[in-house]
Amino acid sequence: MEEKELKQKTAELISFYEKYAKENGFKLNPNRKIVEGVVRALIMKNEAFGAKYCPCRKLGNDKKANKKIICPCAYHKEEIEKEGHCYCNLFVK
């Protein structure tokens, strides 16, 4: 993927996650470098594996279990409530 395309996809995905976070009562990490790093990792995972698997999770051979780690993963809301952020630090309280 070319850098220009990666930048565009990164901006689009950040915008999506900002809206998602706002609708769900939390926000994106205020550290823009962390957000961009996580989002770029999600884009790369999507390119490699066909889904935006959370970079903080280990992809396994169980397709059903892997669906739970597509960002926003099945665990992020609980992690935000308990820890103040999800494990990859994309979302914060």
Contacts in CASP RR format, 6 or more apart in sequence:
PFRMAT RR
TARGET T0000
AUTHOR 0000-0000-0000
METHOD contacts of the structure
MODEL  1
MEEKELKQKTAELISFYEKYAKENGFKLNPNRKIVEGVVRALIMKNEAFG
AKYCPCRKLGNDKKANKKIICPCAYHKEEIEKEGHCYCNLFVK
1 9 0 8 1.000
1 43 0 8 1.000
1 47 0 8 1.000
6 40 0 8 1.000
6 43 0 8 1.000
9 43 0 8 1.000
10 36 0 8 1.000
10 39 0 8 1.000
10 40 0 8 1.000
10 43 0 8 1.000
13 39 0 8 1.000
13 42 0 8 1.000
13 43 0 8 1.000
14 28 0 8 1.000
14 35 0 8 1.000
14 36 0 8 1.000
14 39 0 8 1.000
17 28 0 8 1.000
17 35 0 8 1.000
17 39 0 8 1.000
17 72 0 8 1.000
17 90 0 8 1.000
17 91 0 8 1.000
18 27 0 8 1.000
18 28 0 8 1.000
20 72 0 8 1.000
21 27 0 8 1.000
21 28 0 8 1.000
21 91 0 8 1.000
24 77 0 8 1.000
26 80 0 8 1.000
26 91 0 8 1.000
26 92 0 8 1.000
26 93 0 8 1.000
27 91 0 8 1.000
27 92 0 8 1.000
27 93 0 8 1.000
28 35 0 8 1.000
28 90 0 8 1.000
28 91 0 8 1.000
28 92 0 8 1.000
29 35 0 8 1.000
29 85 0 8 1.000
29 89 0 8 1.000
29 90 0 8 1.000
29 91 0 8 1.000
29 92 0 8 1.000
30 92 0 8 1.000
31 89 0 8 1.000
34 89 0 8 1.000
34 90 0 8 1.000
35 90 0 8 1.000
38 55 0 8 1.000
38 88 0 8 1.000
38 89 0 8 1.000
38 90 0 8 1.000
39 90 0 8 1.000
41 55 0 8 1.000
42 52 0 8 1.000
42 53 0 8 1.000
42 54 0 8 1.000
42 55 0 8 1.000
42 71 0 8 1.000
43 52 0 8 1.000
45 51 0 8 1.000
45 52 0 8 1.000
45 53 0 8 1.000
45 55 0 8 1.000
45 59 0 8 1.000
46 52 0 8 1.000
46 53 0 8 1.000
49 59 0 8 1.000
51 66 0 8 1.000
51 70 0 8 1.000
52 70 0 8 1.000
52 71 0 8 1.000
53 59 0 8 1.000
53 66 0 8 1.000
53 69 0 8 1.000
53 70 0 8 1.000
53 71 0 8 1.000
54 69 0 8 1.000
54 70 0 8 1.000
54 71 0 8 1.000
54 73 0 8 1.000
54 87 0 8 1.000
54 88 0 8 1.000
55 88 0 8 1.000
56 86 0 8 1.000
56 87 0 8 1.000
56 88 0 8 1.000
57 69 0 8 1.000
57 73 0 8 1.000
57 87 0 8 1.000
59 66 0 8 1.000
59 69 0 8 1.000
60 66 0 8 1.000
68 74 0 8 1.000
68 75 0 8 1.000
69 75 0 8 1.000
71 88 0 8 1.000
71 90 0 8 1.000
72 86 0 8 1.000
72 91 0 8 1.000
73 86 0 8 1.000
75 86 0 8 1.000
75 87 0 8 1.000
76 86 0 8 1.000
76 87 0 8 1.000
76 90 0 8 1.000
76 91 0 8 1.000
79 85 0 8 1.000
79 86 0 8 1.000
79 87 0 8 1.000
80 86 0 8 1.000
80 91 0 8 1.000
80 92 0 8 1.000
80 93 0 8 1.000
81 93 0 8 1.000
84 92 0 8 1.000
84 93 0 8 1.000
85 91 0 8 1.000
85 92 0 8 1.000
85 93 0 8 1.000
86 92 0 8 1.000
END
